Amino acid sequence: MPSQPSAAAHIQDLGAYVAASPSSFHAVHEAARRLDGAGFTALDELQPWDTADGGGNFYVIRDGAIIAWVTPPSAGPTTGFHILGAHTDSPSFKLKPKPTTGKFGWLQAGVEVYGGPLLNSWLDRELQLAGRLVMRDGTQHLTATGPLLRFPQLAIHLDRAVNEGLALDKQQHMNPVYGLGDPAGEDLLGLLADRVAGADVDAAQIGGYDVVIADTQAPAVFGAKGEFFASGRLDNLSATHAGLAALINHAAGPLPAGAPIAVLAAFDHEEIGSASRSGASGPILEDMLVRISDGLGASASQRRQAFAASFCVSADAGHSVHPNYAERHDPANRPVLNGGPLLKINANQRYATDATGAALWARLCADAGIPYQEFVSNNVMPCGSTIGPLTATRLGIRTVDVGVPLLSMHSARELCGVEDPYRLAKVTEVFFRTRA
């Protein structure tokens, strides 16, 4: 197995990946850049694929999702897939139609809440707009403005009771300012067109856009012993990055005899339910697995054998115990930062973990030489969900839910331990090389 970087090197690389990925479209672009550098081949869904001759390393981008895989030379029609599932999107705000607004001499951006962000965490921060512009001729461009916007909080002098409870109206209060002037004479889309790197984009030819707000503060390591890592979008670029690093290291080989087909599936739209062509409820993963199987000469029956031999590790961020709100957590299962990645369990299958998945995860972590922690919700607290149950339901592939423990989940700036993302990458590489 190729040597792993240190936890310190991994966390710095995670920070670089997050900084390069202010939107899901940037996240897959940066992943593709790294895969290209590691010798992977990009495939076009509109073209036939020649992927069967002696194995190989490939990827496909569909909008804000990316599927990448390593096919070992020994792979055949019934070879199983070992899939690390993650997602590229994060809670935020998305630019509305007719986005240039404002009043009283302020320029503001019209935005819609995307997913479930902690609204107060976005106040008084320097923010950017980032995403894709689609021209009327179908060409696409990535854009990122750098520091541009701010949700300014009302001064305490004008709301003396604010510290007794801050109430934010999503329509009235969550309208960021980005300049001064008359909105009738301004064009926010023109500003986005001007911020496209390496291309001269005519704003009048923009036919559509998927643009979100992202924090611009650089990721940082801090704490008494440098044990903490703060960054935006750790939910869930921490898992996307871990899977990407593990897959690239795995591809460097040599691959063990009988190795499964290792797959990174980084979906979009998890934060809003995954119901899209690039989300986990859509057909993207099945489309890719079917085409890989077809390239290996699989019949329909053999493909089902391959699926039955497959396993998915659904990796999404989870909760660390909060020292100031310990009553919100299960009294017996209280994960901590740097205690190892989580095994996420829910009796109602909001997570897909069962006893088989738990046993596999325990074996993988032991083989990787890392600790892990169990997470289960307090009975009176609603449990979130992940792509895990969706993948298991759609494809019938055995699935286990895991993730890096966080504090401040869905904040503009989340907090994890320095060791845990590195450990997730280590155990993922073992998973890619191990027959379940």
N, C-alpha and C positions, 0 to 999 in steps of 0.2 A: 504494500500500500504506500503511495507517495506520502511524504512527510506533511504533517499538519502545521499550519502557522500557530503561533502562540495566541492566547486569548487577547493579549494586548494588540497584536497585529490584526486579529480578526475584528476587534471592535473599532479600530481605526478605519478598516476597509468598509465595515458596515456604515460608519459615519459618512464616508465618501460616497457610498452607494445611495444612501438616503438623500444626501445633498444634491446628487445628480438626478433625483427622482421626485420632483415636486408634484407630479401627476402620474396616474397609472400608465399613460402613454410614454412618459419619460422613463418610468421604471422598466418597461419592456425594451425600450430603445437602449438603455444602459446595459440591461442583461444581454441583449443581442450583441452589443459592442464587445462585451467580455467573452461571450461564447465565440464570436468570430476570432478573437485573439487566441483562443484555446483550440482553434482548428475545427470548430463545428461548422456545418454547412446549413445555410438557410434554405428552406423549401417553400415553394409557392403552392397554395391550395388549388390554384387554377390549373396547375400543370401535373402531368404524371410524375410519380416518384420512382427513382431507381435506388432503393435503399437496402436491397437484400444481399448484395455481393460482399461477403466477408465482414458483415457488421458495419458500424459507422456511428458518427455523432451528428445529430441533426436538431433543428428547431424550426418552429412555425409560429409566427405572430398573427393573432387575430384581434384587431383593435387594441384594447388595453390588456390583453392576455397573451401569455407565451407558454408554449409546450415545448420542452427540450428533452432529448433522450439519447441514451447510449445503448446501441444494440451490439452485444458481444458477438464475435465471429461464430461461436457455437450455437447461436440462437436458431430455433426451428419453429414450426407452426404452433406448437403447444407451449412454448416458453412463456412463463408468466412475467407480469410487469410489477415492479416495485416502484410505487408512485409516491412522491412527496407533494402533497397538495397545499397550496398557500393562496394568498390573494394580494393584488397589487394596489387596491384602492384603500382609502382611509376616510374616516368621517371628516367632513369639511363643508364648504359652500360652493355651489355651482352657479356660473354666470347665467342669468336669465336672457330671454329675448329682449330687445330694446334695452340694453344694459346701461346706457349712459343716462344717469339720473342726477338729481340734486336740487337744492333749494337754498335760499338765503346766501347765495354766493359760493356755496360749496358744490364741488363735483363729487358725485357718489356713484357706486356701482350697484346695479340691481342684481341681487344674488338670492338663490334658493338654498335652504338647508339640505345638505347631502348626508344621509345616514343620521347617526345620533351623536353629534359632537357635544362636548361639555362647553356650552356657549360662553360661559364666563372666562374660560381659559383663552379665548381668542381676543379678549379685550386688550387694548393698549399694546399691541404688538405690531412690528413692521412685517407686512404680509406681501405676498406676490400673487399674481395670476399666472397660471400655467396650464397647458393642455395642448390640444390639437386644433388647427384651423383646416377646414375642408373647403377647397375652392370649387367653383361651379363646374370646372372640368374634371373634378374627382381627385386632383392631386391634394396631398396632405402635407402640412408643415407643423412642426413642434414650435411652441412659443413659450417663453418664460420671461416675465418682466423684471425680475429682481424686486427689491423693496419698493412698494408702490402704494399700498393701502393700509388703513388702520380702522378698527372699530373703536372709536374714542368713548371712554367711559364718562358718565356724568360726574362732575365734581361733587365731593361730599357736602360742600356748602349748599348745593341745590337739592340734596336728598339726604337729610340728616339721619334717616333710618336705614340707610343702605347696608350697614353692617349687621343689621338685624334680619336681613333677608333680601337678596338681590333677585328681582324678577325681570326677566328679559323677554320682551315680545319679539317673536321671530320676524315679524313683518315690520314693525315700527322701529325697533332698536338695532337690528342687525343689517344695517346699510352702511358699508364702509365708505370712508372718504378717501379720495385719491388726488384731489387738487382743488384749486379755486378757479371760479369762472362761471360762465353761463352754459348749462348743459345743452342748450339749443345750438351752440356753436362748437361743441366738442364731439369727438367720436372715439369711444373707448376701443372699438374694434380696430380703428386706425392705429392706435397705440400698440395693440397686440400685434398687428401686422408689422409694425416697425421693429418689434423685438424678436422677429424670426431671424435666427442666425444663419448667415450664408445664403440668403435668398432675398430677392426684391419682390415683396408681396403687395399686391394691389388690394386694399381693404374692400373696395367696391365689388371685388370678385369672390369674396368670402360667401360661400353658400350655407355653411353651418359650422358649429364649433362645439367642442366639449372642453370647457375651461373651468378649473376649480381654483380656490384660494389655498395657498400653502404658506406656512411659517417660513421665515428666512433666517432665523437664528441658527447658527452653526451648531451641530451636535457637540457634546462636551463630556469628557470624563471628569469626575469630581468625587468628593467624599474624603473622609479622614485618611483612608488608605488607597484612594483612587479606585474605589470599588463600585461606583455608580456610573451610569451612562444615561444622559438625558438627550432626547431628540424628538422631533416630530415623526409621525408615521411609523413608529415601531410596530404598531398594529396596522399592517402586518408585513412591513418590509423586513422586519427581523427574520421572519421565516422564509420569505422569498430569497433573501440574501443567503441564508444558511443553506437552502437547497441548491442555489446557484453555485456557491463555493464548493459544496460537497460533490455536485455533479461534475464540475470541472476537474476537481482533484481525482474523482473516480475515473474519469475518462483518460487521465494520464497513465492509468494502468500500472502493471499488467492486470488484466481482468481474470478472476479465478474461473476455473472450469465449472461449467454449469451455472454461471451467473445469470440472474434475471435481467430483463430489459429495464434499465434504470430510467425513470421519468421524473422530470420536474414539471408540475402543472400549476402555474401561477395564474389564477383566474381574476377577472375584474368583477365589480359590482357586488361583492360579498356584503358590504355594509348596507345595501338596500335590498337584500333578498336573493341575489344571484340569478334572478330570472331575466337572462339576456343571452344573446348568441355567444358572448364571451364569458358568461358566468357559469358557475358550477351546476346550476339547474338546467343549463342549455346543453347543446350536443357536442361542444368543442372537444372534450376529452374522449368521448366515445368515437367521434370522427377520426381523431388522431390514432387511437389504438386500433381501430378497424383497418385503417390504411397501413399501419405498421404490420399488422397480421397478414393483410393481403400481400404485402411485399415479401413476406416469408412463406407464401404459398398456402396459407391456412384455409381450410374449408370452414363453413359455418360452425360445424361441430367442433373442430379443432380450436376455433377461436373461443368457444365457450369453455373448452378445457383450459385454455390460456388464462381466461378471466378467473376461472375457479382456482387457478394456481397463483393468482395475483394478490397483492396486498397494498393498501393505501395508508400512509401516515398523513393524516390531516393535521397540519401544523399551523396553529393560530395562537395569538397571544392570550394569556390567561391572567388570573388575578393573584398577586401576592397578598398576604395578610397585611392590613393597614394598621399601624400601631395606634392610631387615633380613633379607629372605628372597628375594633376587634369583634364587637358584637354582631357585625354584619357578615361574619365568616363562620364556617362550620367550626364547632368547638374542638374537634379532634384532628381536623386536617387544615393546617395553617401554613401554606408554603411561604418561603422567604426568598428574597433576592439572593442569587449566587448559591442557592441550595440545589440547583439542577433543574432541567426542564420538567414541565408538568405532564403527568398523565391525567387527562381530564375525563371525569366519570359523571354520568347522570342517569338515574334510574328510568327516566322517561325518554331516553334516547335523544335528548338535545345534543349530546355528544354520542358518537357512534361506538365508543369503547365497550367491548364485552370482555369476558374472561380470556378468550383466545388472544385478543389484541393486547390485553394487559400482560399476559405471559410473554408474548413476543417482545413487547417493549422492555420488560424486565431483562430478557436475555440480551437484547441489543445493547442496552445501557451497560450491562455487565461486560459484554465483549468490548465495548468502547472504553471501559474503565471510567465511567462517569456516574455520579449519583442522579437520581430523579426523585420527584415529589408527586404525591397524589393530590388532586384538587377535586372537591365536590362542594356544591353550593349549600349554604344554610337553607334549611327547609322552608323558611318564610321569605326567602329572596328568590325572585324569578331567575331562572338560568338562561343565559344567552345560548346561541347555537353557532355552528360553523358550517363549512362545506362538507364535513365528514358525513353526516346523515344523508346529504344530497347525493354524494358520490356513491355511497353504499346502496341507496335506493335506486338510482338510475342504472347502475352497472352490476349490482350484485357482488361487488368486490369487497372482501373483508377490509374493515377500516378501523383504525384506532385514532383517537383525538389526543393531541399533545400540544405543547407550546411553551414559549418563554414567559415566566411570570413578570408582570408589570405592576407598578403603581401608576395612578393617574390615567388609566386607560380611557381613550377617546378625548383626552386633552389635546390641545395644540402642541403640547410638549410632554411626552411620556417618559417614564423612568424604568430602567431595568438594571440588572447587575451586569458587570463587565464579563463575568465568566459564562453566563447562561447561553447567550447566542453562539459562542464558540462551541459549547458542549452540544447544542442542538445540531450544529454542522458536523461535529465528530460522529454522533450517533446516526445521523442521516447517511453519512458515507458508509458506515458499517451496514446499515439497512440496504443500501444500493448493492452491496456485494454479497449479501447473505440470502440463501434460500429459506423462505418462511416455513 
